[in-house]
Amino acid sequence: MFERLVPKKRVHSVYDIDLDELYLHGVRGIITDLDNTLVGAREPLATPELIVWLDKVKAAGFRVVIVSNNNKTRVGNFAVPLDIPFLHAARKPSQQAFRKALALLQLEPGQTAMIGDQMMTDVLGGNRLGLHTILVAPISPADEGMMTRVNRKIEKYALTRLRRRGLWYEEDKQS
C-alpha cells in the first residue's frame, strides 16, 4: 500500500520539472493539482511567473488540465483566464476524475504526468492509473484546509514506513 504513495519524481516546485526529460519519455499531457501546487491555497489567480511557465509548457507541446478537489468557483476563476480545462470537486484519489482528465487530454496514462503536492491524493491517484507522478513541495502549507492537514499527518506516518523500507531517502527530501 505505502509503495503507491511514492512518486516517480520529487522536485521543489513546478519550475524545477525538466520538461525536455518528460517529453523524451513520451509524456505529452500534464494533469496538475491547483492549490499549493501551482499557487498558494489562498492565491486566487496565477502569478506572472506561473503564466510564463504554463506558456512554456504549452509551447513545448504539452496539453494541460487542472484537477482539483476544490469547488467550481475557486478552480474556474483560476483556470478560465488561462484557457486551461479543469475538473473541480474531483474527489482525488478517486480514479474517475483522472479518467475524465485523460479523456480531455485525449491521451493514455503512460503519456501523462500528474503533478501535485499531496501523496494521499495526487500521487496515490496518479500511481493507481499508471501516470508519471511528480510530487512538489507545498507552496504555502500554513494556508491548508482541515482535510489537507489530516492528509499531511497520514503522509508523515507513511513517510516513516517508506524510510524504514528503504523506499524514501533523506537526501531526496524536499527542502
C-alpha positions as CSV (number, residue, x, y, z in Angstrom):
1,M,0.0,0.0,0.0
2,F,2.7,2.5,1.0
3,E,4.5,2.0,-2.2
4,R,1.6,3.6,-4.1
5,L,2.5,6.8,-2.3
6,V,5.9,7.1,-3.8
7,P,6.1,9.5,-6.8
8,K,8.3,8.8,-9.8
9,K,9.9,12.2,-9.3
10,R,10.2,14.8,-6.5
11,V,11.0,18.4,-7.1
12,H,10.7,21.6,-5.1
13,S,8.3,23.3,-7.4
14,V,6.8,23.0,-10.9
15,Y,9.6,25.3,-12.1
16,D,12.1,22.6,-11.4
17,I,10.4,20.0,-13.6
18,D,12.6,19.0,-16.6
19,L,10.0,19.4,-19.4
20,D,12.5,18.1,-22.0
21,E,13.1,14.9,-20.0
22,L,9.3,14.3,-19.7
23,Y,8.9,14.8,-23.4
24,L,11.7,12.4,-24.2
25,H,10.0,9.8,-22.1
26,G,6.8,10.1,-24.2
27,V,4.8,12.4,-21.8
28,R,2.5,14.7,-23.8
29,G,0.0,15.7,-21.2
30,I,0.0,17.2,-17.7
31,I,-2.7,16.8,-15.1
32,T,-2.0,19.2,-12.3
33,D,-3.4,20.0,-9.0
34,L,-4.1,23.6,-8.2
35,D,-3.8,24.6,-4.5
36,N,-0.3,24.5,-3.2
37,T,0.9,23.0,-6.4
38,L,0.6,25.9,-8.9
39,V,-0.2,28.7,-6.4
40,G,-0.7,29.0,-2.7
41,A,-4.1,27.8,-1.4
42,R,-5.3,31.3,-0.9
43,E,-3.9,32.8,-4.1
44,P,-6.8,33.5,-6.4
45,L,-5.0,33.9,-9.7
46,A,-1.9,32.7,-11.5
47,T,1.3,34.6,-10.7
48,P,3.2,36.2,-13.6
49,E,5.9,33.5,-13.1
50,L,3.4,30.7,-13.4
51,I,1.9,32.2,-16.5
52,V,5.3,32.2,-18.1
53,W,5.8,28.6,-17.0
54,L,2.4,27.5,-18.4
55,D,3.2,29.2,-21.7
56,K,6.5,27.3,-21.8
57,V,4.7,24.0,-21.1
58,K,2.2,24.6,-23.9
59,A,4.9,25.8,-26.3
60,A,6.8,22.5,-25.6
61,G,3.8,20.6,-26.9
62,F,2.1,19.5,-23.7
63,R,-1.6,19.5,-23.1
64,V,-2.7,20.6,-19.6
65,V,-5.7,20.1,-17.4
66,I,-6.2,21.1,-13.8
67,V,-7.8,18.5,-11.5
68,S,-8.7,19.9,-8.1
69,N,-10.7,18.7,-5.1
70,N,-11.7,22.4,-4.6
71,N,-15.0,23.9,-5.7
72,K,-16.1,25.1,-9.1
73,T,-15.8,28.8,-8.3
74,R,-12.3,28.5,-7.0
75,V,-11.0,26.3,-9.8
76,G,-12.9,28.1,-12.6
77,N,-11.8,31.6,-11.5
78,F,-8.2,30.4,-11.7
79,A,-8.4,28.2,-14.9
80,V,-10.7,30.1,-17.2
81,P,-8.5,33.2,-17.7
82,L,-5.6,30.9,-18.5
83,D,-7.7,28.9,-21.0
84,I,-7.0,25.7,-19.3
85,P,-9.7,23.0,-18.9
86,F,-10.4,21.9,-15.4
87,L,-12.2,19.4,-13.2
88,H,-13.4,20.5,-9.8
89,A,-14.7,18.6,-6.8
90,A,-12.5,15.7,-8.2
91,R,-12.5,13.5,-5.1
92,K,-8.9,12.6,-5.6
93,P,-7.5,9.9,-5.3
94,S,-10.7,8.5,-6.9
95,Q,-9.9,7.3,-10.4
96,Q,-13.0,8.9,-12.0
97,A,-11.5,12.4,-12.2
98,F,-8.2,11.1,-13.5
99,R,-10.0,9.1,-16.2
100,K,-12.0,12.2,-17.2
101,A,-8.8,14.3,-17.4
102,L,-7.2,11.7,-19.6
103,A,-10.3,11.8,-21.9
104,L,-10.0,15.7,-22.0
105,L,-6.3,15.3,-22.9
106,Q,-7.0,12.5,-25.4
107,L,-4.0,10.7,-24.0
108,E,-3.2,7.3,-22.4
109,P,-1.9,7.1,-18.8
110,G,1.7,6.4,-20.0
111,Q,1.7,9.6,-21.9
112,T,0.6,11.7,-18.9
113,A,2.2,13.2,-15.9
114,M,0.3,14.1,-12.6
115,I,1.8,17.0,-10.7
116,G,0.7,17.6,-7.2
117,D,1.7,18.4,-3.6
118,Q,-0.1,15.6,-1.8
119,M,0.9,12.0,-1.6
120,M,-2.6,10.9,-0.4
121,T,-4.5,12.5,-3.3
122,D,-2.3,13.4,-6.2
123,V,0.4,10.7,-6.1
124,L,-1.8,7.9,-5.0
125,G,-4.5,8.7,-7.6
126,G,-1.9,9.1,-10.4
127,N,0.0,5.9,-9.5
128,R,-3.2,3.9,-9.4
129,L,-3.7,4.7,-13.1
130,G,-0.1,4.4,-14.2
131,L,0.6,8.1,-14.6
132,H,4.1,9.6,-14.3
133,T,3.7,11.2,-10.8
134,I,5.6,14.2,-9.7
135,L,5.4,15.5,-6.1
136,V,6.2,19.1,-5.5
137,A,6.7,20.8,-2.1
138,P,3.5,22.6,-0.9
139,I,3.8,26.3,-1.7
140,S,2.0,27.6,1.5
141,P,1.3,24.8,4.0
142,A,0.1,27.3,6.6
143,D,-2.9,28.0,4.5
144,E,-4.1,24.4,4.1
145,G,-7.6,23.3,5.0
146,M,-8.6,20.8,7.6
147,M,-8.7,17.7,5.3
148,T,-5.3,18.6,3.8
149,R,-3.8,18.8,7.3
150,V,-5.3,15.4,8.1
151,N,-3.7,14.1,4.9
152,R,-0.3,15.6,5.9
153,K,-0.4,13.6,9.2
154,I,-1.1,10.4,7.3
155,E,1.7,11.3,4.9
156,K,4.1,11.8,7.8
157,Y,3.2,8.3,9.1
158,A,3.6,6.8,5.6
159,L,7.0,8.5,5.1
160,T,8.3,6.9,8.3
161,R,7.2,3.5,6.9
162,L,8.7,4.2,3.5
163,R,12.0,5.2,5.0
164,R,12.2,2.0,7.1
165,R,11.6,0.0,3.9
166,G,14.3,1.9,2.0
167,L,11.8,3.5,-0.4
168,W,12.3,7.1,0.6
169,Y,15.6,8.6,1.3
170,E,16.5,11.6,3.4
171,E,18.9,13.0,0.8
172,D,16.0,13.1,-1.6
173,K,13.9,15.0,1.0
174,Q,12.5,18.3,-0.3
175,S,13.7,21.5,1.3
